[in-house]
Amino acid sequence: APDATRISNRRKVMVLGGGPNRIGQGIEFDYCCVHAAFTLRDLEFETIMVNCNPETVSTDYDTSDKLYFEPLTVEDVLSIYLKEKPEGIIVQFGGQTPLNIARELSDCGARIIGTSVDSIDLAEDRDRFRKIMEEMKIPMPESGMASNLEEAIQVADRIGYPLMVRPSYVLGGRGMEVVYDQEMLEQYVQAAVDASPERPILIDRFLENALEAEADALSDGSRAFVPAVMEHIEQAGIHSGDSACVIPPVSIPQKHLQTINDYTQRMARELQVVGLMNMQYAIARDTVYVLEANPRASRTVPLVSKVCNVSMARIATELMMGRKMDDLGLKNRKIPHFGVKESVFPFNMFPEVDPLLGPEMRSTGEVLGMAPSFGMAFFKAEEAAKPALPDRGTVLITVAERDRSGVLEVATEFSRLGFSIRATGGTHDFLAEKGVQTDLILKLHEGRPNIDDAIKNGEINLVINTPIGKASQYDDSYIRKAAIKYKVPYITTIAAALAAAKGISAFRSGKTGVKSLQEYHADIK
C-alpha cells in the first residue's frame, strides 16, 4: 500500500510518550508530553508525537502536528525517525519506557535531545552512580549488587538487615521489597528469575523510620533550579508514587532543605542534565541520604507546576531547545499555601488484594488538595481520592507493636476531637496504661462480635491499622479488605493518621472556602 504520510521540510522534533497505562505508570507523564508539544509548536517546530495509548491527551489529534500511534519499541521509533528526519528525539517526558530504549536509539544514529544517553545510564548504573556520590562526598545508604543468591547473602552480611531489594531498570518499583532476614532474601532471589550479570538485583540498606523527600529540578547542563522540595507523608519504604506528599515541607528542618537544594544542584551539574531531573532523599539520624537520581520528568512534575506556578515541562522543553537558565530569571519564592498530593488506588476493583503500601507502586492516579493550612489541604486531598475522612464518630485503632510509640499521639488527637476509640487487645492495653479511654474490640480469631462485624454494621467511621507483617501467626489483612468493601476510610501508617487528625481538626474549624488556582498563584511572593 502506498505510504499516506506526507513529509514536510519544516524543522521537526519527535517526542516519545509513556505508552500504555498500567499500575505504576499513570497519566502524569502525559502532562509533560502535552506541554512539550505545545511549547515546540510555539517555538515553530513541527511536533511528532509517538505514543500508543488512546486514553491520553498526547494522542488527541490536535495536540501535536503529527501523531504516530505506534508501540514504543526501537524498531518502530527508528523507522519513524528515518522517515521524518527530525532534529532529534525527546525521551525524558515519557517516564521509564522511552529511557529504556534511548541507548539503542542513540547507537543506531538517532540524536537524543536533552540529557545525554551516557548520563541516563550513569544514573541507572548503581556502581557508577555510587562512585560519583563518593567523589562528591554525598552520603548514600550502603548498597551492593548481586546476580545470584550467594552474592546476595555476601552483600547482606556486609550491609546488615533490613534491606531494600529490587531489579535494575524498572519503573514503579516493580519487584521491589523490604527484606528483614536471610530467609526472606532467599525467597526473593529465587523468585527473581531475571537476575543476571547484565540485570543484577540491587540491594540497599533500608533506612527504617526515615523521613522521605524529593526534589524536581530544571537544568541547562551547568545551572539548576529547584522550585520546591516535597516531603512525603508516609515514611521511607513506601514508593514515592504511592506516598502522599506535601509542598512546602511541614517537618523538614531548614538546614536539611538547604542540603537537599545543594545536593540537587550539584548532581544536575555533575550529570550535565538538560531539562528535568528528579532526586529522591531520605533523612535519618540527622543526615540527608541520596536514594536515587532520575534524569527525566517524574510523576510529581504536574504537582510542583501547579503549586509553585512554575510551568516545568514548558521550561524544560525550552532548555532542551537551547535556552539558558540565566535567560529565564527563575528564583525561589515563598509559597504561602499548601498542596497535598494523594494517590488514588484501584483496590475496590480487586477486593481480594491486601491494600498495603510498600516499595512496589500500586496507585493508578493522583489528586491534589490545596488550602492555606496543611491540615485542610490533606483533608481536601483525601476527600478527592477515596472515602472522605469523617468529622466525628468512632475510630478503630489496631497497630503493630513497633508502632505503639507513635500511636499514643494519634489516639490522644482523635480523643481530643471527640471521637470514640475502639482498639484491639495490645493497642487497648497500651493506650489504657497511658490514660487514653478506649473500648476493647475483638480480632477475627478471638470470637464475636469482632472487627469484621463492627465494620459490616457501620459502627466504625475510620480504620487506623498498621500491618503486623509476615512474621505474625494471624493475618490482619481482613481488616483492610473489609474497610474497602464497606467504603470505610482506612489509614495504614502512623504519619498519615496524624495528618488525618490535623485535617479533621482544620475541617471542623470551618475554614474551607474555594479559591481558584490563579488566586493561589497571585499570593506567591
Buried (B, 14 or more C-beta within 10 A) or exposed (E): EEEEEEEEEEEBBBBBBBBBBEBBBBBBBBBBBBBBBBBBBEBEBBBBBBBBBEEBEBBEEEBBBBBBEBEBBBEBBBEBBEEBEBEBBBBBBBBBBBBBBBBBBBEEEBEBBBBBBEBBBBBBBBEEBBEBBEEEEBBBBBBBBBBBBEBBBEBBEEBEBBBBBBBBEBBBBBBBBBBBEEEBBBEBBEEBEEBEEEBBBBBBBBBEBBBBBBBBBBBBBEBBBBBBBBBBBBBBBBBBBBBBBBBBBBEBEEEBBEBBBEBBBBBBBBBBBBBBBBBBBBBBEEEBBBBBBBBBBBBBBBBBBBBBBBBBBBBBBBBBBEBEBEEBEBEEEEBEBBBBBBBBBEBEEBEEBBBBBBBBBBBBBBBBBBBBBBBBBBBBBBBBBBBBBBBEEBBBBBBBEEBBEBBBEBBBBBBEBEBBBBBBEBBBBBBEEEEBEBEEBBBBEEEEEBBBBBBBEEBBBBBBBBBBEEEEEEEBBBBBBBBBBBEBBBBBBBBBBBBBBBBBBBBBEEEEEEEEEEEBBEEBE
